[in-house]
Each structure stands twice: as structure tokens, then as C-alpha cells.
Amino acid sequence: MDHKTQRSVTAELNGTAYQTHITARQHTLLADEPADHGGTDLGMRPHELLLAALSSCTAITLRMYADRKGWDTGGITVNAVLDRTQSGRNVESNIRLELRFGKELPPEQRERLLQIANACPVHRTLLNPMNISTELFG
């Protein structure tokens, strides 16, 4: 059975350099560029926001699974590292996720949690076909 979901985020750049106000539901955050790229460095860069989405979704997915299983993992840390190479219009991106648990876990739990990390919704979104369409309004 198909399951369709829709999410919406609005980004508005309306003033200072590259400071972009991002709104989703009742939540807001600021994206920016570092000073050496003309920004004011008051927020994460767009690629860092992408990594934040993946790493936070992975951590949440791991916590939900461990809680359902009754596994005490201690804290969960997910570090996402993007290596991006661009040659003209061609871009190759590789993301490495580094998982750490606050408690020592048996090998079988570690292996299962590694599998679960690779099944988080954002991970699956990024690995599957994605289509982006852009429309001009106003």
C-alpha cells in the first residue's frame, strides 16, 4: 500500500547578506554563509542543514528502535561528514555517518543498530529517486 506524506519548509532571504530565515510549522532557524563567503556566519550553511537532517533523523530512528527493544544504549551521537567533489556541472557527493553510543553494546545489538541507521526516513529519501521541480510565482 502506498503511503504519501508532504512536508513544507519556507526559506526567506530578505536583508542581511545571506541570512536566510527558515520556517517549518511553528519553528524557525537561520541559515547563512561564513564571513569568508560573504555571509555573517549566524547560521548553518545549506549543506550543513542537509547533514543535520540526516544525522538527527538517524539518531531519532536509533533511539525509537532501541526504546522499543528495551536496549540501554546511553547517549546516541551521529556525526555526518560530507565529501563533495565538483567538476564543472558534475557533482559527486559522499556522506559518511559515524555512530557512537554512550554504553558498550553487544555485537549483535551493534550490528542491528547499524542496519536500522541505514533505514532512517531521510536516509531512504536521499538514496531513492528524487525529483525536484521549480516554479516561478508572482
C-alpha positions in Angstrom: 0.0 0.0 0.0 1.3 3.5 -0.9 1.8 6.0 1.9 2.1 9.6 0.8 3.4 12.4 3.1 4.0 16.0 2.5 6.3 18.4 4.3 6.8 22.1 3.7 9.6 24.5 4.6 9.8 28.1 3.6 13.2 30.0 3.2 13.1 33.8 3.1 16.2 35.9 2.3 15.2 39.5 2.9 18.1 41.7 4.0 21.5 41.0 5.5 23.9 39.3 3.2 23.0 35.6 3.0 21.0 35.3 6.3 18.0 33.1 5.4 15.1 32.7 7.8 13.7 29.2 7.5 10.2 28.3 8.8 8.6 24.9 9.2 5.3 24.7 11.1 5.9 27.0 14.2 9.7 26.5 14.2 12.3 28.9 12.8 16.0 28.8 12.2 18.6 30.8 10.4 20.9 29.6 7.6 23.9 31.7 6.5 27.3 31.5 4.9 30.6 32.1 6.7 32.2 35.5 6.5 34.8 34.3 4.0 31.9 33.6 1.6 30.2 36.9 2.1 27.8 35.9 5.0 27.7 36.8 8.6 28.1 33.2 9.9 25.0 33.4 12.1 23.6 30.0 11.0 24.5 26.7 9.4 25.3 26.5 5.7 22.7 24.8 3.5 24.8 21.6 3.2 25.2 21.6 6.9 21.4 21.7 7.2 21.2 18.7 4.9 23.7 16.8 7.1 21.7 18.0 10.2 18.5 16.5 8.7 20.2 13.1 8.1 22.1 12.9 11.4 19.2 13.9 13.5 16.8 11.5 11.7 19.3 8.7 12.2 19.7 9.5 15.9 15.9 9.6 16.4 15.4 6.4 14.5 18.0 4.6 16.5 16.5 5.9 19.8 13.0 4.8 18.8 14.2 1.3 17.8 16.4 0.9 20.9 13.5 2.0 23.2 11.1 -0.5 21.5 13.6 -3.2 22.1 14.4 -2.1 25.7 18.1 -1.6 24.9 20.0 0.8 27.0 22.3 2.5 24.5 23.2 5.5 26.7 23.5 8.7 24.6 23.4 8.4 20.8 25.8 10.6 18.7 25.6 10.7 14.9 28.3 12.7 13.1 27.7 13.3 9.4 30.6 14.1 7.1 30.1 15.3 3.5 32.8 14.9 0.9 31.7 16.7 -2.2 33.7 17.0 -5.4 32.6 19.2 -8.2 34.0 19.3 -11.8 32.1 21.7 -13.9 28.4 20.8 -13.5 29.2 17.3 -12.3 29.0 16.7 -8.6 29.9 13.6 -6.6 28.8 13.6 -3.0 29.7 11.0 -0.3 28.3 11.2 3.2 29.8 9.1 6.0 27.8 8.6 9.2 29.8 7.9 12.4 27.7 6.4 15.1 28.6 6.4 18.8 26.7 5.0 21.8 27.1 6.1 25.3 27.2 2.5 26.6 29.1 -0.6 25.4 26.7 -2.8 23.4 26.9 -6.5 22.5 28.0 -7.2 18.9 24.5 -8.3 17.8 22.9 -5.1 19.0 25.6 -3.0 17.4 25.1 -4.8 14.1 21.3 -4.4 14.2 21.5 -0.7 15.1 23.8 -0.2 12.1 21.1 -1.7 9.9 18.5 0.5 11.5 20.6 3.6 11.0 20.7 2.9 7.3 16.9 2.7 7.2 16.0 6.1 8.7 13.4 8.0 6.6 15.8 10.8 5.5 18.5 8.3 4.5 15.9 6.4 2.4 14.8 9.7 0.8 18.3 10.6 -0.2 19.1 7.2 -1.6 16.0 6.8 -3.7 15.0 8.6 -6.9 14.2 12.2 -6.1 12.6 14.7 -8.5 12.8 18.5 -7.9 10.6 20.9 -9.9 11.0 24.7 -9.6 8.2 27.1 -10.3 8.2 30.9 -10.5 5.3 32.7 -8.8 4.5 36.4 -8.9 
